[in-house]
Amino acid sequence: MKQFAMFIVVALLVATAIQPIQKSLAQMNVDQKSTAQPVQSHPYVGMWITADGYIRHNLLPNGRYDEARGNRESAYKGRYEIRGNHIDYWDDTGFTADGTFIDGVLHHGGMILYREE
């Protein structure tokens, strides 16, 4: 009986400790979704591709992106923000990256992507 009471106390302590963490993670998820500002009229919204067509970044008007690699559609997805000629990416898996638009060309992670016409 003493062990059962101890189990209940430990279970309550663990539940009490986990609840704030769950709330914090849920809030981070809400914050992440709410920070992506719609960019419908931004000139950089649309499809960007490497010269060989292997990498394709679709910058969506809702502040999200969808990256395809070769035959792998939606290889990476996440949100992005553009400030001036700089773009920051936050992949849904937690990976971050950035790039710069120079003379109508996107320079990102050693790659050069061109606007799909």
N, C-alpha and C positions, 0 to 999 in steps of 0.2 A: 504494500500500500504506500509506503514511504517513497519507493522508486516511482510509482505512478504520479504522486503529488509533485515530485521533482521534475518529472517529464512535462507535466502541465505548466509548471513555472517556466521552464526553459522554452517551451513552445510559445508561451505568451510573450516572453522577452524577445524571441526571434521575430515574431509577428510584429511587435511594436517597433523593432529596429528596421524591419523591411518596409513598412508602410511609408515612412518619409522618403525612402529611396525610390519606391514605386511612383510616388507623387512627383518627385523631382524629375524622374525620367519621363513621365507623362507630360510634364510642363515643358521639358526640353523639346519633346516632339511637337507640341503645340507651337512653341516659339519658333521652331525651325520652319514649320509650315506657314506661319503668319508673317515671317520676315521676307518671304519672296514677294516682291511687288510686281504687279502686272506691268509688262513692258510692251504692250501691243504695238505701239507706234515707234518703237526704237528701231533705228536702221540696221542694227546687227541681228535682229530676230530672224530666224530662218535656218536653212541648211548650209553647213560649212563642211567641205570635204578636202582630203589630201589629193594631190595631183593624180595618184594612182587609184583613188576612190576607195581605198581600204578602210580609212577612218572617216566616219561621218558624224558630225555633231549637229543635232537638230536643236537649236535654241528656240524653245517654245515661248509663245507670248505670255504665258502665266508665270514666268520666272523659273521654269523647270527645263532640264535638258535631257535628251535621250541620245546616247552614243552607240553607234554600231561599229563593229570591227569585222571586216571581211564578211563571211556568211552569218556571223553572230549578231543578229538584231538585238537591240536593247542590251548590249553588253554592260553598259553602265548607265545609271539614271541618277538624277539628283537635282539640286537647285543651283542657280547661278545668279550673280549680281554683276551688273556692269556699271562702272563709274568712270566716266570719260572714255578713254580707250583701253581701260583695264577690265578684265573679267576674272572673277573668282568663282570656282566651282566647289560644291560640297556634295560629294557622292553619297548616296543613301547608305553605303556601307561604312562611311566615316572618312573615306579618303578625301583629301583636299588638293586642289591644283589651281593654277592661275594661268593667264595668258594676256597678250597685248595685241590690239588691232593696230597695224601699221600700214598706212596707204591701202586700206581695203583688204588686207590679208591678216588672218589670225595666226599669231605665233604662240604655240602652246606645247609645253613639254618637249621641246626639240623638234616639233612637227610644224609644218606650214599648211594651213587650211585655207581654201579659197571659197568665196561665196558661190553657191550653186545658182546658176542663172536659170 
